Amino acid sequence: MSFDPSTLVYNDAGLIPAIAQDASSGEVLMMAWMNAEAVARTLATGKVTYWSRSRQSFWVKGESSGHVQHLVDFRIDCDRDCLLLTVNQQGPACHTNRRTCFYVEVRSGAEVELMQPEV
Amino acid sequence: MSFDPSTLVYNDAGLIPAIAQDASSGEVLMMAWMNAEAVARTLATGKVTYWSRSRQSFWVKGESSGHVQHLVDFRIDCDRDCLLLTVNQQGPACHTNRRTCFYVEVRSGAEVELMQPEV
């Protein structure tokens, strides 16, 4: 079956959540949003491209920081309303310069910071 | 810093996306939604509890199917608007009886089903 981005299920803002997972470590790096055109661009270019809700514009991950995500594998979930992208991440994924955006753990009712920004 | 579920960033419907990842394999299993009370219940019980948008009720994962998710690790992302839960998944995570909800891959412009339902 050939893939058509318009067959995905988008929310009222025309967006679908996309989870990025590191292809080598398996670490979940971040979650961001795509519209149908961002999905198409990601597949066409191999550079993961989100839709920035704050800037209301396409966001080629790493375009300004150099922390590019090269697409390895593109998956769709059972309800077609969530994406899982396996990526080769160049540099840290998080805008705080940490490897992953998920660097805070809740442990015994307290928040614990698991890693520091890379230098 | 002690953790308060009300300090997370929820969408207009009062929900936050939660990604479930298998603690042993590292496989991303599913993404679903939680409200503040579901977050509190998940942490209090250790049984991952979502908010079902279709049924508008709490959804203790596996309550009817037996495919329970036992919480191992609870993480918050940098923007506090997404959760990552590491879990011990009992049985298949997907309602289609597949190990993960992300069983369709887009490969060379076509959709490929990567696994069959477990029996």
Boltz contact constraints between the chains, C-beta under 6 A:
constraints:
  - contact:
      token1: [A, 1]
      token2: [B, 111]
      max_distance: 6.0
  - contact:
      token1: [A, 2]
      token2: [B, 109]
      max_distance: 6.0
  - contact:
      token1: [A, 2]
      token2: [B, 110]
      max_distance: 6.0
  - contact:
      token1: [A, 3]
      token2: [B, 106]
      max_distance: 6.0
  - contact:
      token1: [A, 3]
      token2: [B, 109]
      max_distance: 6.0
  - contact:
      token1: [A, 3]
      token2: [B, 111]
      max_distance: 6.0
  - contact:
      token1: [A, 17]
      token2: [B, 17]
      max_distance: 6.0
  - contact:
      token1: [A, 19]
      token2: [B, 19]
      max_distance: 6.0
  - contact:
      token1: [A, 21]
      token2: [B, 28]
      max_distance: 6.0
  - contact:
      token1: [A, 26]
      token2: [B, 26]
      max_distance: 6.0
  - contact:
      token1: [A, 28]
      token2: [B, 21]
      max_distance: 6.0
  - contact:
      token1: [A, 28]
      token2: [B, 84]
      max_distance: 6.0
  - contact:
      token1: [A, 31]
      token2: [B, 82]
      max_distance: 6.0
  - contact:
      token1: [A, 74]
      token2: [B, 106]
      max_distance: 6.0
  - contact:
      token1: [A, 75]
      token2: [B, 102]
      max_distance: 6.0
  - contact:
      token1: [A, 75]
      token2: [B, 105]
      max_distance: 6.0
  - contact:
      token1: [A, 76]
      token2: [B, 104]
      max_distance: 6.0
  - contact:
      token1: [A, 77]
      token2: [B, 101]
      max_distance: 6.0
  - contact:
      token1: [A, 77]
      token2: [B, 102]
      max_distance: 6.0
  - contact:
      token1: [A, 78]
      token2: [B, 94]
      max_distance: 6.0
  - contact:
      token1: [A, 78]
      token2: [B, 96]
      max_distance: 6.0
  - contact:
      token1: [A, 78]
      token2: [B, 101]
      max_distance: 6.0
  - contact:
      token1: [A, 82]
      token2: [B, 31]
      max_distance: 6.0
  - contact:
      token1: [A, 84]
      token2: [B, 28]
      max_distance: 6.0
  - contact:
      token1: [A, 84]
      token2: [B, 102]
      max_distance: 6.0
  - contact:
      token1: [A, 94]
      token2: [B, 78]
      max_distance: 6.0
  - contact:
      token1: [A, 96]
      token2: [B, 78]
      max_distance: 6.0
  - contact:
      token1: [A, 101]
      token2: [B, 77]
      max_distance: 6.0
  - contact:
      token1: [A, 101]
      token2: [B, 78]
      max_distance: 6.0
  - contact:
      token1: [A, 102]
      token2: [B, 75]
      max_distance: 6.0
  - contact:
      token1: [A, 102]
      token2: [B, 77]
      max_distance: 6.0
  - contact:
      token1: [A, 102]
      token2: [B, 84]
      max_distance: 6.0
  - contact:
      token1: [A, 104]
      token2: [B, 76]
      max_distance: 6.0
  - contact:
      token1: [A, 105]
      token2: [B, 75]
      max_distance: 6.0
  - contact:
      token1: [A, 106]
      token2: [B, 3]
      max_distance: 6.0
  - contact:
      token1: [A, 106]
      token2: [B, 74]
      max_distance: 6.0
  - contact:
      token1: [A, 109]
      token2: [B, 2]
      max_distance: 6.0
  - contact:
      token1: [A, 109]
      token2: [B, 3]
      max_distance: 6.0
  - contact:
      token1: [A, 110]
      token2: [B, 2]
      max_distance: 6.0
  - contact:
      token1: [A, 111]
      token2: [B, 1]
      max_distance: 6.0
  - contact:
      token1: [A, 111]
      token2: [B, 3]
      max_distance: 6.0
